[in-house]
């Protein structure tokens, strides 16, 4: 997981910085929705790998 998370700041640091700035500006509900989508996406990837 950390390898995947590290790819964006490694190869596209400016895009990562901009994405992080946008995430900070989101409201709590929006961040929770983003987190839920991330969890569902991760579980989907795990299930595809089985």
N, CA, C and O of each residue as an XYZ file, in Angstrom:
200
protein
N       0.830     -1.183      0.000
C       0.000      0.000      0.000
C       0.880      1.253      0.000
O       0.613      2.193     -0.749
N       1.903      1.272      0.816
C       2.761      2.455      0.862
C       3.514      2.665     -0.440
O       3.805      3.800     -0.817
N       3.833      1.568     -1.131
C       4.496      1.702     -2.431
C       3.579      2.449     -3.390
O       4.019      3.370     -4.078
N       2.299      2.054     -3.442
C       1.354      2.723     -4.328
C       1.133      4.175     -3.922
O       1.037      5.051     -4.782
N       1.051      4.434     -2.633
C       0.843      5.802     -2.158
C       2.048      6.684     -2.449
O       1.900      7.894     -2.621
N       3.215      6.107     -2.505
C       4.432      6.876     -2.741
C       4.710      7.184     -4.201
O       5.563      8.020     -4.502
N       4.006      6.525     -5.116
C       4.286      6.732     -6.531
C       3.946      8.142     -7.010
O       4.713      8.742     -7.762
N       2.817      8.666     -6.586
C       2.414      9.999     -7.046
C       3.386     11.085     -6.582
O       3.833     11.873     -7.416
N       3.737     11.166     -5.296
C       4.696     12.206     -4.918
C       6.091     11.972     -5.510
O       6.857     12.919     -5.690
N       6.416     10.721     -5.808
C       7.723     10.430     -6.393
C       7.811     10.938     -7.833
O       8.787     11.588     -8.210
N       6.795     10.639     -8.628
C       6.844     10.970    -10.049
C       6.178     12.301    -10.408
O       6.580     12.954    -11.370
N       5.172     12.700     -9.645
C       4.441     13.948     -9.928
C       4.243     14.760     -8.656
O       3.117     14.899     -8.181
N       5.330     15.299     -8.099
C       5.199     15.991     -6.805
C       4.277     17.206     -6.847
O       3.567     17.465     -5.875
N       4.269     17.955     -7.943
C       3.404     19.134     -8.019
C       1.930     18.733     -8.057
O       1.100     19.363     -7.401
N       1.603     17.698     -8.815
C       0.217     17.220     -8.881
C      -0.217     16.687     -7.517
O      -1.362     16.893     -7.114
N       0.672     16.010     -6.808
C       0.366     15.494     -5.476
C       0.089     16.645     -4.514
O      -0.845     16.590     -3.713
N       0.909     17.680     -4.603
C       0.742     18.850     -3.729
C      -0.602     19.529     -3.990
O      -1.300     19.909     -3.049
N      -0.965     19.681     -5.262
C      -2.245     20.299     -5.609
C      -3.426     19.448     -5.132
O      -4.409     19.976     -4.611
N      -3.325     18.136     -5.311
C      -4.397     17.236     -4.856
C      -4.549     17.327     -3.342
O      -5.668     17.323     -2.829
N      -3.438     17.408     -2.631
C      -3.478     17.506     -1.175
C      -4.125     18.820     -0.743
O      -4.899     18.844      0.214
N      -3.815     19.911     -1.442
C      -4.429     21.203     -1.126
C      -5.943     21.143     -1.324
O      -6.701     21.690     -0.523
N      -6.381     20.474     -2.399
C      -7.821     20.354     -2.653
C      -8.491     19.503     -1.582
O      -9.614     19.798     -1.172
N      -7.818     18.455     -1.127
C      -8.402     17.595     -0.099
C      -8.569     18.340      1.219
O      -9.546     18.123      1.935
N      -7.632     19.207      1.540
C      -7.718     19.988      2.781
C      -8.940     20.901      2.751
O      -9.548     21.160      3.790
N      -9.299     21.389      1.569
C     -10.418     22.320      1.442
C     -11.779     21.619      1.496
O     -12.804     22.292      1.607
N     -11.813     20.300      1.421
C     -13.083     19.568      1.426
C     -13.720     19.577      2.813
O     -13.033     19.659      3.830
N     -15.038     19.490      2.829
C     -15.755     19.376      4.099
C     -15.639     17.952      4.619
O     -15.233     17.053      3.883
N     -15.992     17.743      5.882
C     -15.869     16.423      6.507
C     -16.656     15.351      5.757
O     -16.153     14.250      5.532
N     -17.876     15.671      5.375
C     -18.699     14.701      4.654
C     -18.074     14.297      3.321
O     -18.135     13.133      2.926
N     -17.478     15.260      2.637
C     -16.829     14.961      1.366
C     -15.604     14.074      1.576
O     -15.360     13.152      0.797
N     -14.836     14.352      2.626
C     -13.669     13.512      2.928
C     -14.088     12.095      3.303
O     -13.440     11.123      2.916
N     -15.182     11.988      4.062
C     -15.675     10.661      4.422
C     -16.104      9.882      3.183
O     -15.830      8.687      3.070
N     -16.777     10.563      2.253
C     -17.192      9.905      1.017
C     -15.973      9.449      0.222
O     -15.957      8.333     -0.297
N     -14.960     10.293      0.123
C     -13.721      9.942     -0.570
C     -13.067      8.732      0.094
O     -12.576      7.833     -0.588
N     -13.063      8.715      1.434
C     -12.514      7.572      2.167
C     -13.297      6.297      1.905
O     -12.712      5.228      1.734
N     -14.627      6.411      1.873
C     -15.473      5.247      1.595
C     -15.203      4.698      0.191
O     -15.085      3.488      0.002
N     -15.108      5.592     -0.779
C     -14.823      5.165     -2.152
C     -13.453      4.487     -2.219
O     -13.288      3.498     -2.933
N     -12.475      5.010     -1.484
C     -11.143      4.407     -1.457
C     -11.184      3.008     -0.849
O     -10.549      2.089     -1.365
N     -11.923      2.843      0.239
C     -12.045      1.542      0.885
C     -12.712      0.541     -0.056
O     -12.238     -0.586     -0.200
N     -13.795      0.943     -0.687
C     -14.497      0.052     -1.611
C     -13.603     -0.306     -2.800
O     -13.570     -1.456     -3.236
N     -12.885      0.684     -3.315
C     -11.952      0.411     -4.414
C     -10.850     -0.545     -4.014
O     -10.494     -1.440     -4.780
N     -10.303     -0.364     -2.816
C      -9.263     -1.267     -2.330
C      -9.767     -2.679     -2.119
O      -9.081     -3.647     -2.449
N     -10.965     -2.798     -1.568
C     -11.547     -4.121     -1.385
C     -11.819     -4.790     -2.739
O     -11.632     -5.996     -2.898
N     -12.263     -3.986     -3.707
C     -12.475     -4.516     -5.043
C     -11.195     -5.046     -5.664
O     -11.197     -6.095     -6.307
N     -10.097     -4.315     -5.470
C      -8.805     -4.772     -5.991
C      -8.345     -6.056     -5.302
O      -7.772     -6.938     -5.942
N      -8.593     -6.155     -4.017
C      -8.228     -7.370     -3.294
C      -9.036     -8.550     -3.810
O      -8.493     -9.634     -4.026
N     -10.325     -8.342     -4.007
C     -11.180     -9.420     -4.495
C     -10.802     -9.848     -5.917
O     -10.897    -11.028     -6.255
N     -10.381     -8.909     -6.735
C      -9.940     -9.248     -8.102
C      -8.653    -10.076     -8.075
O      -8.417    -10.903     -8.955
N      -7.836     -9.845     -7.065
C      -6.578    -10.578     -6.948
C      -6.723    -11.973     -6.399
O      -5.771    -12.752     -6.444
N      -7.904    -12.316     -5.875
C      -8.104    -13.638     -5.273
C      -8.417    -14.668     -6.318
O      -8.616    -15.838     -5.992
